[in-house]
Amino acid sequence: MREQDLVEHFIPLVKRLASGEWFTARVSSCGLFHIAYPSAPEALKTELRTIYGQLCQDDMPMVRRSAATNLGKFAATVEAAHLKTDIMSVFDDLTQDDQDSVRLLAVEGCAALGKLLEPQDCVAHILPVIVNFSQRSTVEPHAYISFKLPVCDCELSTDSSQHVRSALASVIMGMAPVLGKDATIEQLLPIFLSLLKDEFPDVRLNIISKLDQVNQVIGIDLLSQSLLPAIVELAEDRHWRVRLAIIEYIPLLASQLGVGFFDDKLGALCMQWLKDKVYSIRDAAANNVKRLAEEFGPEWAMQHIIPQVLDMINDPHYLYRMTILHAISLLAPVLGSEITTTNLLPLVVNAAKDRVPNIKFNVAKVLQSLIPIVEES
């Protein structure tokens, strides 16, 4: 948009919305200031900053919420000199608003403003807000500040609200690459272990889903010594979603641990999941076995997977036999035509004699998937 069009049409539009009788117009205007401001003449810039300050003090909380939400975008376009005066002034007002929802949205402004200010200004203006919010008794400020500003604080990891601990768990792992190995080991590792053992499954899930961010920082030796015992314990967690998260993490862990260490510590668990009571776990376990075969190769699979598959195909529970058939269909392309023809195909053909109709139906589907692989031999 040309500057002339901006001055003649767009900025007047923003001003009309900002002074609109209906609060919805004023709410909409808050999201346009960061577009109008950069190309505006100096006189209009002063006016736009003043208008935005008025929106931050609007009588309607919906308008103040919109102003708090968009403050970071607007601040990024404002000159440094005005950032420390005009913007920080309205920011302080928003963080002390009588509406809890407005104060919560001001926390997002903390994250955006902290990137724009000098370190000493962050200490003076941003840090007090963080400390104040993290010490509040209500759950939402705690949780929101954990989500937006990764404050790796032991007090938050032991907060009485599981929502706070879950929010902390979702961001704390991302601090490891930033802090480096020594600080991660000293400051974060105890919190990781505490959250991995939290009584609420969502907390444990959030930690598990981000474990890969820690692996490369602390090194595999320390990982195996400190976190692995907790991971093994979670592999048998009573909540199936936690077990599922562990299964999905196993291939990455296997590639870093190496075949020898994996066989000793995790190999048995991977086969155990094939007989889980929950279908989603069994299905994920079958895919996990395939990915492990891709990682360690056909020879490893022949030694550690095929013998147990031979045994489990005769399990008394037909659902487990169906899982093994599914695993065979996934393994065959990885293991190649020779192993498939010699070891897997006879199992599938024999399963066609099963007394359960669903097994026979699945045998037909597996045989169809094996045809192109067997034809290669």
SULFEN-V41608 format. One record per residue. PHI is phi in whole degrees, 0 to 359 (999 if undefined). Layout:
phi
PHI
PHI
This chain:
phi
999
291
300
297
295
298
289
277
237
287
296
301
299
299
294
296
297
294
254
298
292
275
297
298
294
292
300
296
296
300
276
251
297
290
273
284
293
304
260
283
298
301
297
289
299
300
294
296
296
295
297
296
299
292
296
291
244
300
294
270
298
297
290
295
297
295
295
294
297
264
299
299
296
294
299
294
260
274
297
303
298
278
298
285
254
297
292
294
294
289
298
300
297
294
287
248
299
284
265
300
295
291
297
298
291
294
298
298
297
302
298
289
291
300
282
265
270
289
307
294
287
299
297
284
248
273
302
301
294
299
298
298
291
291
259
289
278
280
290
299
299
304
295
293
290
292
287
273
233
295
271
279
241
300
295
290
290
245
300
291
266
293
292
293
296
294
297
296
298
285
239
294
295
292
281
302
298
284
282
90
297
298
293
296
296
284
257
265
304
300
288
306
297
296
288
296
256
298
287
263
298
297
294
297
299
296
288
301
293
244
299
298
288
264
309
287
274
271
90
290
297
292
301
293
279
258
273
300
303
292
294
299
296
289
297
244
300
288
266
295
294
291
299
297
297
295
301
292
272
302
303
296
296
298
295
269
285
92
296
297
294
296
301
290
258
235
303
297
297
297
282
297
295
295
245
291
285
261
300
301
290
297
296
295
295
296
294
295
299
298
294
292
296
294
288
260
97
299
297
297
297
298
276
246
252
303
302
285
295
302
284
282
294
256
299
299
273
294
295
288
294
295
298
296
299
296
297
298
296
279
285
307
297
281
281
94
292
295
294
298
294
281
249
269
302
301
297
292
299
294
293
295
271
300
282
268
303
298
295
299
299
290
300
299
293
293
301
298
288
276
306
296
284
293
296
287
281
